[in-house]
Amino acid sequence: MINLKFSIEYPLTRLSFNHIFSRSWNTFIKNKYFEIEVLQDCEYLINFNFNWTTRCDHAGVRLELGLFGYEILFNLCDNRHWDYHANTWVKED
């Protein structure tokens, strides 16, 4: 897993959350989908988060960009779950 994060939080955070928009699409790559989400999250003045995971549930790339309490999230993920005991993807029945 690779995770890069930079953020500046509001000094007087009022924990509120407002979901503005979300949409997901299937991609041309098997078992992958793309998702975009827009949020109003009063926790951060500035937020940058890049996350790349492999060999875990819904592994993929996630990018969060936030400015003055609003965030946009991009997610390119696998729709499968990881079997940690067998060290492989869970087989669909």
C-alpha positions as CSV (number, residue, x, y, z in Angstrom):
1,M,0.0,0.0,0.0
2,I,1.1,3.5,-0.8
3,N,-0.5,6.4,1.0
4,L,0.5,10.1,0.5
5,K,-1.4,12.7,2.5
6,F,-1.3,16.4,3.1
7,S,-4.0,18.3,5.0
8,I,-4.7,21.4,7.0
9,E,-7.6,21.2,9.3
10,Y,-9.9,23.9,10.4
11,P,-8.9,25.1,13.8
12,L,-12.5,25.1,15.1
13,T,-13.9,22.1,13.4
14,R,-17.6,21.6,13.4
15,L,-18.1,18.0,12.4
16,S,-20.6,18.1,9.6
17,F,-20.9,16.2,6.4
18,N,-23.0,16.7,3.3
19,H,-23.1,14.4,0.4
20,I,-23.5,16.4,-2.8
21,F,-23.0,14.0,-5.7
22,S,-21.8,10.5,-6.5
23,R,-21.6,8.3,-9.6
24,S,-19.9,5.0,-10.5
25,W,-19.2,3.4,-13.9
26,N,-18.0,0.0,-15.0
27,T,-14.7,0.2,-17.0
28,F,-13.4,-1.8,-19.9
29,I,-11.1,-3.6,-17.5
30,K,-12.6,-6.8,-16.0
31,N,-13.7,-6.4,-12.3
32,K,-12.8,-2.7,-12.2
33,Y,-15.1,0.3,-11.7
34,F,-14.6,4.1,-11.5
35,E,-16.3,6.2,-9.0
36,I,-16.5,10.0,-8.5
37,E,-17.9,11.7,-5.4
38,V,-18.3,15.3,-4.3
39,L,-18.7,16.1,-0.6
40,Q,-19.0,19.1,1.7
41,D,-16.8,18.1,4.7
42,C,-16.0,20.9,7.1
43,E,-13.0,19.2,8.6
44,Y,-10.2,20.4,6.2
45,L,-9.1,23.8,4.7
46,I,-6.8,21.9,2.3
47,N,-6.7,18.1,1.8
48,F,-4.7,15.9,-0.6
49,N,-4.8,12.1,-0.2
50,F,-3.4,9.5,-2.7
51,N,-4.0,5.9,-1.8
52,W,-2.9,2.9,-3.8
53,T,-3.7,-0.6,-2.5
54,T,-3.2,-4.2,-3.7
55,R,-4.2,-7.5,-2.3
56,C,-7.1,-6.3,-0.2
57,D,-10.9,-5.8,-0.5
58,H,-11.7,-3.3,-3.3
59,A,-8.0,-2.7,-4.1
60,G,-7.1,0.2,-6.4
61,V,-6.3,3.9,-6.6
62,R,-8.1,6.6,-4.6
63,L,-7.5,10.3,-4.9
64,E,-9.1,12.9,-2.6
65,L,-8.7,16.6,-3.3
66,G,-10.2,19.1,-0.9
67,L,-10.3,22.9,-0.6
68,F,-12.2,25.1,2.0
69,G,-14.5,22.3,3.2
70,Y,-15.4,20.8,-0.2
71,E,-13.8,17.5,-1.5
72,I,-13.9,15.6,-4.7
73,L,-12.9,11.9,-4.6
74,F,-11.8,9.7,-7.5
75,N,-11.7,6.0,-7.1
76,L,-10.6,3.3,-9.5
77,C,-11.2,0.0,-7.6
78,D,-11.6,-3.7,-8.0
79,N,-15.1,-5.0,-7.2
80,R,-13.8,-8.2,-5.6
81,H,-12.8,-9.2,-2.1
82,W,-9.5,-10.6,-1.1
83,D,-9.2,-14.0,0.7
84,Y,-6.3,-13.5,3.2
85,H,-6.1,-17.2,4.0
86,A,-5.7,-18.4,0.4
87,N,-3.8,-15.2,-0.7
88,T,-6.1,-14.8,-3.8
89,W,-9.3,-13.2,-4.8
90,V,-12.5,-14.7,-3.5
91,K,-14.1,-16.9,-6.1
92,E,-17.7,-15.9,-7.1
93,D,-20.3,-18.6,-6.8
